Amino acid sequence: MNYSGYLHLKELLALQNPLTPSDQQDLHDSERLFIVVHQASETLLSQAIADLRHIEAGDCGENCSAYRVDRATHIVHALVGHLELMHRTLEPEDFMRFRDRFGTASGLQSPQFHELFRTTERLTTGNTGRELGVEPLQLLGLSAAIRQWRYTHLKMVEHMIGSLPGSGDTSGLEYLERQLNGTPRCEYADGATAGRPRTHS
């Protein structure tokens, strides 16, 4: 087996199919970037979800939970980098020119992003995370990474479409702001320090 065969590169690299005609080369390649970033994000998401599922199923000890939450958090930070790549290298004018081609397709429809948000919310509710061997500060880090992703996504959307409605029949920025404000935080993280004795001067 070689590198290409192990990674199924032939099949993988055949999955980027922009709807912009190839004779419009610049716009075609801009749409290709848009597709590549989203496909790469979904692939990374699958790993973060696999790690969090393993924890939630109770199949991890303390050390296992620690490195899996840490890995999921780093993956979310990598997803922030994906958004920044689009923000910096995809011109809003190009995006608006191919946006209508994909109709109502929207990241809002991503099952994996929703699963990441739901799983994180479950782990950060009450003592669930602690009971599964996850340290409160680690879950705080994961929640913070998700909030950073949502904020970066909001700023990218603002850059690309301004106040226009979202492609998934949402209000656009207003909807994303509500989602940002609803990002789960670790409910028991404060309890990690609340029980510590205070020092008095």
Secondary structure as UniProt FT lines:
FT   HELIX           3..7
FT   HELIX           9..12
FT   TURN            13..14
FT   TURN            22..23
FT   HELIX           25..56
FT   TURN            57..58
FT   HELIX           62..89
FT   HELIX           92..99
FT   HELIX           100..102
FT   TURN            103..104
FT   HELIX           107..109
FT   HELIX           111..123
FT   TURN            126..127
FT   HELIX           128..131
FT   TURN            132..133
FT   HELIX           136..161
FT   TURN            162..163
FT   TURN            167..168
FT   HELIX           173..181
FT   TURN            187..188
FT   HELIX           189..194
//
